[in-house]
Amino acid sequence: MNRKKIWWMVGLALLVESGLMLLPIVAGLCFGERPGAYMISALITAAAGFLLSRLRSADDTIYARDGFVTVTLVWLVMSAFGALPFVLSGDIPSYVDAFFETMSGLTTTGASILNNIEGLSKASLFWRSFTHWIGGMGVLVFMMAVLPMSGEHSMHIMRAEVPGPVVGKLVPRAGETAKILYYIYGALTAAETLFLWFGGMSFFEALLHAFATAGTGGFSTRNSSVASFNSPYVETVIALFLVLFGMNFNLYYLMLKGKIREALKSEEFRWYIAVICITTAAIAAGIFGIYGNVWDTVRNAFFNVMTIMSTAGFCTVDFTTWPQYTQVLIVLLMFIGGCAGSTGGGLKLSRVMLLVKNAGTDVRRMVSPRRVKRVRMDGKCVSDSVLTTVGTFFFLYILILLICTFVVSFDGNDFTTNFTASLSCISNVGPGLAKVGPKYNYAGFSDLSKIVMSVTMLAGRLEIYPVLILLMPKKTGRG
């Protein structure tokens, strides 16, 4: 393992984070604040980053294990230092709470411990939402896009951070792939900001809600989230952009290359649209009696399907008051999540598709043992190694979910609260049911539970393996 290279990368990430902390300082100054806490935090973070960056090794090789360990350490350390402004400013006095909020932001979970969001300083509101945007596409992917981090082994980093069962390059160089992803990401964010601004939001709130939508995180500037604006236009814009950010970003690249038909033929994309339409219709049928007219019914059903499936977690209504079967559908959507290669969390639709197809193939094989049937995706056979990896991932996903549920159960809450809170954390959704529903938050959990849920958020965002590899005993050899 190339330890010096790993810590050099961590130091570089802290230097980048210290630079990003200048943005909330500017935001605070624009509103007449004196964000000294952010300046101090930026200096502390920069100092730590500078010291670690001195450890650079002459060997720039990044092995597979190094990539996984680097990604996990970067996210942990950035969350640890990213919590400092909240504590030093007094906006979140408890460091554990501040760490939970920052980890929730960077992993784009959107689970919050805050009871008075509108009481935060403008600088803290900006930093809180901006962490969504930083973490949405990936911290190290961002660094690869803006810094000269070339090298054939840099793909190990992207593979460890970008969600999905299979990660590939859009172009031969991983750094160029990262730039393309961020060009698309930035363009969509800017477009949503303008749409929300034209819809009556202030530019500040439009930008912050665009950050939260882009990262599918869901932090709002209001205590009542998006419901506070009481605007069907705002809800529709956010819901439609959640559809866009929940898609595989590779499809946008194909569209930019003029391969629109090829993009639309994506099997995962078709399943994505089908799941959205079917669940929206099913939920709308159950809540029609609550709203009394077709427009409000469909609007509320569609917004909440997208906010849960994309794992953004914005709130407009308390869906815990809806019929039980609609809440079951919401929990299923929390499991499924967005598409591979999107900013959404969850299992990812591509994995769900492979699990369903593989189960069907196994059943048919039991009925007709001599019949050879392979699982296909987009017309291509899926290798047995990929199917094994997907099955293993699903097992680990459920195992971590159950472990987290068990640990937080010592706080004395009901099973629905504990289970959906844990599911929300590993799927990076935000709200759950019962005491973590849209009207509540995570403030009532103990410090131990908040730490465990923070680690669960990170495991969900990094798709488990990087976190497990960090905890594994060191292997002999250099691979």
MIMARTOR-35842 format. One record per residue (C-alpha): residue number from 1; x, y, z. Coordinates in Angstrom, 1 decimal. Last residue first. Layout:
<nodes>
[NUM; [X; Y; Z]]
...
</nodes>
This chain:
<nodes>
[479; [-2.2; -5.1; -5.1]]
[478; [1.0; -4.7; -3.1]]
[477; [1.5; -8.0; -1.4]]
[476; [0.4; -9.1; 2.0]]
[475; [-3.1; -8.0; 3.1]]
[474; [-3.8; -5.4; 5.7]]
[473; [-6.7; -6.3; 8.0]]
[472; [-10.0; -5.0; 6.7]]
[471; [-11.5; -1.8; 8.1]]
[470; [-10.5; 0.3; 5.1]]
[469; [-11.7; -2.5; 2.8]]
[468; [-15.1; -2.4; 4.4]]
[467; [-15.5; 1.4; 3.9]]
[466; [-14.4; 1.2; 0.2]]
[465; [-16.8; -1.8; -0.3]]
[464; [-20.0; -0.4; 1.0]]
[463; [-21.3; 1.6; -1.9]]
[462; [-19.5; 4.8; -1.3]]
[461; [-22.7; 6.6; -0.5]]
[460; [-24.2; 3.8; 1.4]]
[459; [-21.1; 3.1; 3.5]]
[458; [-20.8; 6.8; 4.2]]
[457; [-24.4; 7.0; 5.3]]
[456; [-23.9; 4.0; 7.5]]
[455; [-20.8; 5.6; 9.1]]
[454; [-23.0; 8.7; 9.9]]
[453; [-25.7; 6.3; 11.2]]
[452; [-23.3; 4.8; 13.6]]
[451; [-22.1; 8.2; 14.8]]
[450; [-25.7; 9.4; 15.2]]
[449; [-26.6; 6.3; 17.1]]
[448; [-23.7; 6.7; 19.5]]
[447; [-24.6; 10.4; 20.0]]
[446; [-28.1; 9.4; 21.0]]
[445; [-31.1; 9.9; 18.6]]
[444; [-33.7; 12.7; 19.3]]
[443; [-32.2; 15.2; 16.8]]
[442; [-32.8; 12.9; 13.8]]
[441; [-35.7; 14.9; 12.2]]
[440; [-39.5; 15.2; 12.3]]
[439; [-42.4; 16.4; 10.1]]
[438; [-41.2; 14.5; 7.0]]
[437; [-41.0; 11.2; 8.9]]
[436; [-38.1; 10.3; 11.3]]
[435; [-40.4; 9.6; 14.2]]
[434; [-42.8; 7.5; 12.1]]
[433; [-41.4; 7.0; 8.6]]
[432; [-38.2; 7.9; 6.8]]
[431; [-36.7; 11.2; 5.7]]
[430; [-33.2; 11.6; 4.5]]
[429; [-32.6; 9.4; 1.4]]
[428; [-29.0; 8.3; 1.4]]
[427; [-29.9; 4.6; 0.9]]
[426; [-27.8; 3.6; 3.9]]
[425; [-29.1; 6.5; 6.0]]
[424; [-32.8; 6.2; 4.9]]
[423; [-32.7; 2.4; 5.6]]
[422; [-31.4; 3.1; 9.1]]
[421; [-34.0; 5.7; 9.8]]
[420; [-36.6; 3.4; 8.2]]
[419; [-35.7; 0.5; 10.5]]
[418; [-35.4; 2.5; 13.7]]
[417; [-38.6; 4.6; 13.3]]
[416; [-40.6; 1.5; 12.1]]
[415; [-39.2; -0.5; 15.0]]
[414; [-40.3; 2.0; 17.7]]
[413; [-37.8; 4.2; 19.5]]
[412; [-35.9; 3.1; 22.7]]
[411; [-32.5; 4.5; 22.0]]
[410; [-31.2; 0.9; 22.1]]
[409; [-32.9; 0.4; 18.7]]
[408; [-30.1; 2.5; 17.1]]
[407; [-27.7; -0.4; 17.3]]
[406; [-30.1; -3.1; 15.9]]
[405; [-31.2; -0.9; 13.0]]
[404; [-27.6; -0.2; 12.1]]
[403; [-26.8; -3.9; 12.1]]
[402; [-29.9; -4.7; 10.0]]
[401; [-29.1; -2.1; 7.4]]
[400; [-25.5; -3.3; 7.4]]
[399; [-26.6; -6.8; 6.7]]
[398; [-29.1; -5.8; 4.0]]
[397; [-26.5; -3.9; 2.1]]
[396; [-23.9; -6.6; 2.6]]
[395; [-26.3; -9.2; 1.1]]
[394; [-27.2; -6.9; -1.8]]
[393; [-23.5; -6.2; -2.6]]
[392; [-22.8; -10.0; -2.6]]
[391; [-25.6; -10.6; -5.1]]
[390; [-24.4; -7.7; -7.3]]
[389; [-20.8; -9.0; -7.1]]
[388; [-22.0; -12.5; -8.1]]
[387; [-24.0; -11.1; -11.0]]
[386; [-20.9; -9.2; -12.2]]
[385; [-18.7; -12.3; -11.9]]
[384; [-21.2; -14.4; -13.8]]
[383; [-20.9; -12.0; -16.8]]
[382; [-23.9; -10.2; -18.1]]
[381; [-24.8; -11.1; -21.7]]
[380; [-25.5; -8.1; -23.9]]
[379; [-28.9; -7.0; -25.3]]
[378; [-29.1; -3.9; -23.1]]
[377; [-28.7; -6.2; -20.1]]
[376; [-28.8; -9.9; -20.5]]
[375; [-28.9; -12.8; -18.0]]
[374; [-28.0; -16.1; -19.7]]
[373; [-30.3; -19.1; -20.4]]
[372; [-29.0; -22.6; -21.1]]
[371; [-31.9; -25.0; -21.0]]
[370; [-30.8; -28.4; -19.7]]
[369; [-32.1; -27.8; -16.2]]
[368; [-35.6; -26.8; -17.4]]
[367; [-37.7; -26.1; -14.3]]
[366; [-34.7; -25.3; -12.1]]
[365; [-33.2; -23.2; -14.9]]
[364; [-36.4; -21.2; -15.3]]
[363; [-36.2; -20.3; -11.6]]
[362; [-32.6; -19.4; -11.9]]
[361; [-33.3; -17.1; -14.8]]
[360; [-36.1; -15.4; -13.0]]
[359; [-33.9; -14.7; -10.0]]
[358; [-31.1; -13.5; -12.3]]
[357; [-33.5; -11.1; -14.0]]
[356; [-34.8; -9.7; -10.7]]
[355; [-31.3; -9.3; -9.2]]
[354; [-30.0; -7.7; -12.4]]
[353; [-32.9; -5.2; -12.6]]
[352; [-32.4; -4.3; -8.9]]
[351; [-28.7; -3.8; -9.6]]
[350; [-29.5; -1.5; -12.5]]
[349; [-32.0; 0.4; -10.4]]
[348; [-29.5; 1.5; -7.9]]
[347; [-29.4; -0.1; -4.4]]
[346; [-30.2; 3.3; -2.9]]
[345; [-28.5; 6.6; -3.7]]
[344; [-29.0; 9.2; -6.4]]
[343; [-26.2; 11.3; -8.0]]
[342; [-26.5; 9.2; -11.2]]
[341; [-24.0; 6.7; -12.6]]
[340; [-26.2; 3.8; -11.8]]
[339; [-29.9; 4.8; -11.8]]
[338; [-31.8; 6.1; -8.8]]
[337; [-32.9; 4.5; -5.6]]
[336; [-34.4; 1.0; -5.3]]
[335; [-34.5; 0.6; -1.5]]
[334; [-36.0; 4.0; -0.8]]
[333; [-38.5; 3.2; -3.6]]
[332; [-39.6; 0.1; -1.7]]
[331; [-40.1; 2.2; 1.4]]
[330; [-42.2; 4.7; -0.6]]
[329; [-44.3; 1.8; -1.9]]
[328; [-44.9; 0.6; 1.6]]
[327; [-46.0; 4.1; 2.5]]
[326; [-48.5; 4.0; -0.3]]
[325; [-49.8; 0.7; 1.0]]
[324; [-50.4; 2.2; 4.4]]
[323; [-52.7; 5.0; 3.2]]
[322; [-51.2; 8.5; 3.6]]
[321; [-50.6; 10.2; 6.9]]
[320; [-46.9; 9.2; 6.9]]
[319; [-46.7; 11.1; 3.6]]
[318; [-46.5; 14.4; 5.5]]
[317; [-46.5; 16.8; 2.6]]
[316; [-44.0; 19.0; 0.7]]
[315; [-40.7; 17.4; 1.7]]
[314; [-37.4; 17.2; -0.1]]
[313; [-35.7; 13.8; 0.5]]
[312; [-33.3; 13.7; -2.4]]
[311; [-33.1; 9.9; -2.7]]
[310; [-33.9; 10.0; -6.4]]
[309; [-36.6; 7.5; -5.6]]
[308; [-37.8; 9.4; -2.6]]
[307; [-37.9; 12.9; -4.0]]
[306; [-39.2; 11.6; -7.3]]
[305; [-42.1; 9.5; -5.8]]
[304; [-42.9; 12.5; -3.5]]
[303; [-43.1; 15.0; -6.4]]
[302; [-45.2; 12.6; -8.6]]
[301; [-47.7; 11.8; -5.9]]
[300; [-48.1; 15.4; -4.8]]
[299; [-48.6; 16.6; -8.4]]
[298; [-50.8; 13.8; -9.3]]
[297; [-53.2; 14.4; -6.4]]
[296; [-53.1; 18.2; -6.7]]
[295; [-53.9; 18.0; -10.4]]
[294; [-56.6; 15.3; -10.2]]
[293; [-58.8; 16.9; -7.5]]
[292; [-60.0; 15.8; -4.1]]
[291; [-56.8; 16.1; -2.2]]
[290; [-57.2; 13.3; 0.4]]
[289; [-59.6; 11.1; -1.6]]
[288; [-57.1; 11.0; -4.5]]
[287; [-54.4; 9.7; -2.1]]
[286; [-54.6; 6.0; -3.0]]
[285; [-55.0; 6.3; -6.7]]
[284; [-52.2; 8.9; -6.8]]
[283; [-49.9; 6.4; -5.1]]
[282; [-50.5; 3.7; -7.8]]
[281; [-50.2; 6.2; -10.6]]
[280; [-46.9; 7.7; -9.3]]
[279; [-45.6; 4.2; -8.6]]
[278; [-46.3; 3.1; -12.2]]
[277; [-45.0; 6.2; -13.9]]
[276; [-41.8; 6.4; -11.9]]
[275; [-41.1; 2.7; -12.2]]
[274; [-41.7; 2.8; -16.0]]
[273; [-39.4; 5.8; -16.5]]
[272; [-36.6; 4.1; -14.6]]
[271; [-37.2; 0.7; -16.3]]
[270; [-36.8; 2.5; -19.7]]
[269; [-33.6; 4.2; -18.5]]
[268; [-32.2; 0.9; -17.2]]
[267; [-32.9; -0.7; -20.6]]
[266; [-31.0; 2.0; -22.4]]
[265; [-32.6; 2.4; -25.9]]
[264; [-33.1; 6.2; -25.2]]
[263; [-29.3; 6.7; -25.1]]
[262; [-28.8; 4.8; -28.4]]
[261; [-31.5; 6.9; -30.0]]
[260; [-29.9; 10.1; -28.8]]
[259; [-26.4; 9.3; -30.1]]
[258; [-25.6; 12.9; -31.1]]
[257; [-22.4; 13.0; -29.1]]
[256; [-24.2; 15.3; -26.5]]
[255; [-26.9; 12.6; -26.3]]
[254; [-24.3; 9.9; -25.5]]
[253; [-22.8; 12.2; -22.8]]
[252; [-26.2; 12.7; -21.3]]
[251; [-26.8; 9.0; -21.2]]
[250; [-23.5; 8.5; -19.3]]
[249; [-25.0; 10.7; -16.6]]
[248; [-27.2; 7.8; -15.6]]
[247; [-30.6; 9.3; -14.6]]
[246; [-31.6; 10.5; -11.1]]
[245; [-30.3; 14.0; -11.8]]
[244; [-32.8; 14.3; -14.7]]
[243; [-35.8; 13.0; -12.8]]
[242; [-34.8; 15.2; -9.8]]
[241; [-34.8; 18.1; -12.3]]
[240; [-38.5; 17.3; -13.1]]
[239; [-39.4; 17.2; -9.4]]
[238; [-37.6; 20.5; -8.6]]
[237; [-39.3; 22.3; -11.5]]
[236; [-42.7; 20.8; -10.5]]
[235; [-42.4; 21.7; -6.9]]
[234; [-41.3; 25.3; -7.7]]
[233; [-44.3; 25.7; -10.1]]
[232; [-46.8; 24.2; -7.6]]
[231; [-45.7; 26.9; -5.2]]
[230; [-46.4; 26.9; -1.4]]
[229; [-42.9; 28.1; -0.8]]
[228; [-42.8; 26.5; 2.7]]
[227; [-43.7; 23.1; 1.2]]
[226; [-40.2; 23.0; -0.2]]
[225; [-38.7; 22.4; 3.2]]
[224; [-40.9; 23.2; 6.2]]
[223; [-38.0; 24.6; 8.3]]
[222; [-36.7; 26.5; 5.2]]
[221; [-33.3; 26.7; 3.6]]
[220; [-33.6; 23.2; 2.2]]
[219; [-31.3; 20.2; 2.5]]
[218; [-32.6; 17.6; 0.0]]
[217; [-29.6; 15.6; -1.0]]
[216; [-30.1; 14.7; -4.6]]
[215; [-26.7; 16.2; -5.3]]
[214; [-28.2; 18.3; -8.1]]
[213; [-31.4; 18.9; -6.1]]
[212; [-29.6; 20.2; -3.0]]
[211; [-27.3; 22.4; -5.1]]
[210; [-30.4; 23.7; -7.0]]
[209; [-32.1; 24.4; -3.7]]
[208; [-29.1; 26.4; -2.7]]
[207; [-29.0; 28.4; -5.9]]
[206; [-32.8; 29.1; -5.9]]
[205; [-32.5; 30.2; -2.2]]
[204; [-29.8; 32.7; -2.9]]
[203; [-31.4; 33.9; -6.2]]
[202; [-34.6; 34.6; -4.3]]
[201; [-37.4; 32.3; -5.3]]
[200; [-40.2; 33.7; -7.6]]
[199; [-40.3; 31.2; -10.4]]
[198; [-37.7; 33.0; -12.4]]
[197; [-35.2; 32.1; -9.7]]
[196; [-36.3; 28.5; -9.7]]
[195; [-35.8; 28.2; -13.5]]
[194; [-32.5; 30.0; -13.3]]
[193; [-31.1; 27.8; -10.5]]
[192; [-32.3; 24.7; -12.4]]
[191; [-30.3; 25.7; -15.5]]
[190; [-27.2; 26.4; -13.4]]
[189; [-27.4; 23.0; -11.8]]
[188; [-27.9; 21.2; -15.1]]
[187; [-24.9; 23.0; -16.6]]
[186; [-22.7; 22.2; -13.6]]
[185; [-23.5; 18.5; -13.6]]
[184; [-23.0; 18.3; -17.4]]
[183; [-19.6; 20.1; -17.2]]
[182; [-18.8; 18.0; -14.1]]
[181; [-19.3; 14.7; -15.8]]
[180; [-17.2; 15.9; -18.8]]
[179; [-14.4; 17.0; -16.5]]
[178; [-14.4; 13.6; -14.6]]
[177; [-14.2; 11.7; -17.9]]
[176; [-11.2; 14.0; -18.9]]
[175; [-9.5; 13.0; -15.7]]
[174; [-10.2; 9.3; -16.3]]
[173; [-8.4; 9.5; -19.7]]
[172; [-9.7; 7.2; -22.5]]
[171; [-13.1; 8.9; -22.8]]
[170; [-16.5; 8.1; -21.2]]
[169; [-14.6; 5.8; -18.8]]
[168; [-16.3; 2.8; -17.2]]
[167; [-17.9; 2.0; -13.8]]
[166; [-19.9; -1.2; -13.3]]
[165; [-22.2; -2.0; -10.4]]
[164; [-23.1; 1.6; -9.8]]
[163; [-22.0; 4.6; -7.8]]
[162; [-18.8; 6.6; -8.6]]
[161; [-16.4; 6.7; -5.7]]
[160; [-14.3; 3.5; -5.7]]
[159; [-14.3; 3.2; -9.5]]
[158; [-13.2; 6.8; -9.8]]
[157; [-10.3; 6.2; -7.5]]
[156; [-9.2; 3.0; -9.2]]
[155; [-9.5; 4.9; -12.5]]
[154; [-6.6; 7.1; -11.3]]
[153; [-4.3; 4.1; -12.1]]
[152; [-3.6; 5.2; -15.7]]
[151; [-2.2; 8.5; -14.5]]
[150; [-3.5; 12.1; -14.5]]
[149; [-4.3; 14.1; -11.5]]
[148; [-3.8; 17.7; -12.8]]
[147; [-6.6; 19.4; -10.7]]
[146; [-10.1; 20.6; -11.6]]
[145; [-11.8; 17.4; -12.9]]
[144; [-9.8; 14.9; -10.8]]
[143; [-10.6; 16.9; -7.7]]
[142; [-14.3; 16.8; -8.5]]
[141; [-14.1; 13.0; -9.0]]
[140; [-12.3; 13.0; -5.7]]
[139; [-15.2; 14.6; -3.9]]
[138; [-17.9; 12.7; -5.8]]
[137; [-20.7; 13.7; -8.1]]
[136; [-23.2; 14.6; -5.4]]
[135; [-20.6; 15.2; -2.6]]
[134; [-19.6; 18.7; -3.6]]
[133; [-23.2; 19.7; -4.5]]
[132; [-24.6; 18.3; -1.3]]
[131; [-21.9; 20.0; 0.7]]
[130; [-23.1; 23.3; -0.9]]
[129; [-26.4; 22.9; 0.9]]
[128; [-24.8; 23.1; 4.4]]
[127; [-22.2; 25.6; 3.3]]
[126; [-24.8; 28.0; 2.0]]
[125; [-27.0; 27.7; 5.0]]
[124; [-24.0; 28.1; 7.3]]
[123; [-22.9; 31.3; 5.5]]
[122; [-26.5; 32.6; 5.6]]
[121; [-26.5; 32.2; 9.4]]
[120; [-28.8; 29.5; 10.8]]
[119; [-32.1; 30.4; 12.4]]
[118; [-34.0; 29.3; 9.3]]
[117; [-33.0; 25.8; 10.0]]
[116; [-34.6; 25.7; 13.4]]
[115; [-35.0; 22.1; 14.6]]
[114; [-31.7; 20.9; 13.1]]
[113; [-30.6; 17.2; 13.5]]
[112; [-30.8; 16.6; 9.7]]
[111; [-31.0; 13.7; 7.3]]
[110; [-30.2; 15.0; 3.8]]
[109; [-28.4; 11.9; 2.6]]
[108; [-26.2; 13.7; 0.0]]
[107; [-23.1; 11.9; 1.3]]
[106; [-21.5; 15.3; 1.7]]
[105; [-24.6; 16.8; 3.5]]
[104; [-25.3; 13.9; 5.8]]
[103; [-21.6; 13.7; 6.7]]
[102; [-21.8; 17.4; 7.5]]
[101; [-25.0; 17.1; 9.6]]
[100; [-23.7; 14.1; 11.5]]
[99; [-20.3; 15.9; 12.1]]
[98; [-22.2; 19.0; 13.4]]
[97; [-24.3; 16.8; 15.7]]
[96; [-21.2; 15.0; 17.0]]
[95; [-19.5; 18.4; 17.4]]
[94; [-22.3; 19.8; 19.5]]
[93; [-22.7; 23.6; 19.1]]
[92; [-24.5; 23.6; 15.8]]
[91; [-24.9; 27.2; 14.7]]
[90; [-22.3; 28.3; 17.3]]
[89; [-20.0; 29.7; 14.6]]
[88; [-17.1; 27.5; 15.8]]
[87; [-19.3; 24.3; 15.8]]
[86; [-20.9; 24.8; 12.3]]
[85; [-17.6; 26.0; 10.8]]
[84; [-15.8; 22.9; 12.2]]
[83; [-18.1; 20.2; 10.7]]
[82; [-16.3; 20.3; 7.3]]
[81; [-13.1; 19.3; 9.1]]
[80; [-14.5; 15.9; 10.2]]
[79; [-16.6; 15.5; 7.1]]
[78; [-13.5; 16.1; 4.9]]
[77; [-11.6; 13.6; 7.0]]
[76; [-14.2; 10.9; 6.7]]
[75; [-14.7; 11.5; 2.9]]
[74; [-11.0; 11.6; 2.2]]
[73; [-10.4; 8.5; 4.3]]
[72; [-13.0; 6.4; 2.4]]
[71; [-11.7; 7.5; -1.0]]
[70; [-8.1; 6.9; -0.2]]
[69; [-8.8; 3.4; 1.2]]
[68; [-10.7; 2.4; -1.9]]
[67; [-8.0; 3.7; -4.3]]
[66; [-5.2; 2.3; -2.3]]
[65; [-6.8; -1.2; -2.5]]
[64; [-6.9; -1.0; -6.3]]
[63; [-3.3; 0.3; -6.5]]
[62; [-2.3; 3.9; -7.0]]
[61; [1.1; 4.4; -8.4]]
[60; [2.6; 7.9; -7.9]]
[59; [5.9; 6.6; -6.5]]
[58; [8.0; 9.6; -5.5]]
[57; [5.9; 9.8; -2.4]]
[56; [4.0; 12.9; -1.2]]
[55; [4.1; 13.4; 2.5]]
[54; [4.2; 17.2; 2.3]]
[53; [0.5; 17.1; 1.3]]
[52; [-0.3; 16.0; 4.9]]
[51; [1.1; 19.2; 6.4]]
[50; [-0.6; 21.5; 3.8]]
[49; [-3.9; 19.8; 4.3]]
[48; [-3.8; 20.3; 8.0]]
[47; [-2.9; 23.9; 7.6]]
[46; [-5.6; 24.4; 5.0]]
[45; [-8.2; 22.9; 7.2]]
[44; [-7.2; 25.1; 10.2]]
[43; [-7.2; 28.2; 7.9]]
[42; [-10.6; 27.4; 6.4]]
[41; [-12.0; 26.8; 9.8]]
[40; [-10.7; 30.1; 11.0]]
[39; [-12.2; 31.9; 8.0]]
[38; [-15.5; 30.0; 8.4]]
[37; [-15.8; 31.0; 12.1]]
[36; [-15.1; 34.6; 11.1]]
[35; [-18.2; 34.7; 9.0]]
[34; [-18.9; 38.4; 9.7]]
[33; [-22.4; 38.8; 8.2]]
[32; [-23.7; 41.7; 6.0]]
[31; [-25.7; 39.5; 3.7]]
[30; [-23.1; 39.5; 0.9]]
[29; [-20.4; 38.9; 3.6]]
[28; [-22.1; 35.6; 4.5]]
[27; [-22.1; 34.4; 0.9]]
[26; [-18.5; 35.4; 0.4]]
[25; [-17.5; 33.4; 3.6]]
[24; [-19.8; 30.6; 2.3]]
[23; [-17.6; 30.5; -0.8]]
[22; [-14.2; 30.7; 1.0]]
[21; [-14.9; 27.2; 2.5]]
[20; [-14.3; 25.8; -1.0]]
[19; [-10.7; 26.7; -0.7]]
[18; [-10.3; 24.9; 2.6]]
[17; [-12.0; 21.9; 1.0]]
[16; [-9.5; 21.9; -1.8]]
[15; [-6.6; 22.0; 0.7]]
[14; [-8.3; 19.2; 2.6]]
[13; [-8.6; 17.1; -0.5]]
[12; [-4.9; 17.7; -1.3]]
[11; [-4.0; 16.5; 2.2]]
[10; [-6.1; 13.3; 1.8]]
[9; [-4.4; 12.7; -1.6]]
[8; [-1.0; 13.1; 0.1]]
[7; [-2.1; 10.8; 2.8]]
[6; [-2.8; 8.1; 0.2]]
[5; [0.4; 8.7; -1.7]]
[4; [2.4; 8.4; 1.4]]
[3; [0.6; 5.2; 2.3]]
[2; [1.3; 3.4; -1.0]]
[1; [0.0; 0.0; 0.0]]
</nodes>
